[in-house]
Amino acid sequence: MVRRPLGNHHDGPDTLLVTPETTHTEPVTAETARLASLVAPARYVLWDMDGPICRLFAGYPAHQIAGELVAKIDQLGMGALLTEQERSSNDPHVALRRVHVQRPGSDLVLELEEWLTRRELQAVPKAMPTAHADPLIRTWSSIGARAAITTNNAAVAAEVYVESRGLSDCIPHIYGRTPNLDLMKPNPHCLEQAIKAMGAVPSATLMLGDTPTDLQAAQQAGVAFLGYARNADKERILKEAGADVVVRSLEQVLTLVRDLP
């Protein structure tokens, strides 16, 4: 593919690409141009794990883990800390955060965080890789981009998953949830750790995430953000949160990265 320079989102309709499928130039849509304007300058890539890289809970559903966590909180005699909405959430982080707010720094929070980490590790063997994620990670790495995982899941779970996919050389930096739940995204703490470890320049750094908290963390860290949404509802939520560019498939990103010089 012959790649002509792409400008930013202000480019007019004369922005062109020559694709390998054709021998003539084709107009690039405004959406493709915006995506290219994010991908082309990215020399450092921050990945959220559950979503962009894999569906961590594909085989051990998050709603099941969330229910088990609520049951454990009840067994510990702390069920009154949770509202009905928090008790019924499909996201185990909701109940965990609530207990942290009510009992910050307590042994209870530490015990529950460690319990959740064990459940995430149990989920790893049945995790489902996101389509095109592995080749995208490898391709980006092959052209010199450096990568890190910045996740609200336990770092050890991310490490085990990355190793199982043979991606450890491509993603040597992994930062996840700590017992201090105040540092979970949207707090930019894990992003800032990764940026420092890689010696990254924020202006050349791109965050790939699938939630508004990923977007908020990226904004606070001063890095560009690319949304990934595996369905229309997630796309709507990201766009309503302010994400300028959202892709429904990483194949679009892979196509652009393969064409980078």
Secondary structure, 3 states (H helix, E strand, C coil): CCCCCCCCCCCCCCCEEECCCCCCEEECCHHHHHHHHHHCCCCEEEECCECCCEECCCCCCHHHHHHHHHHHHHHCCCHHHCCHHHHCCCCHHHHHHHHHHHCCCCHHHHHHHHHHHHHHHHHHHHCEECCCHHHHHHHHHHCCCEEEEEEEEEHHHHHHHHHHCCCCCCCCEEEEECCCHHHCCCCCHHHHHHHHHHCCCHHHEEEEECCHHHHHHHHHHCCEEEEECCCHHHHHHHHHHCCCCEECCCHHHHHHHHCCC
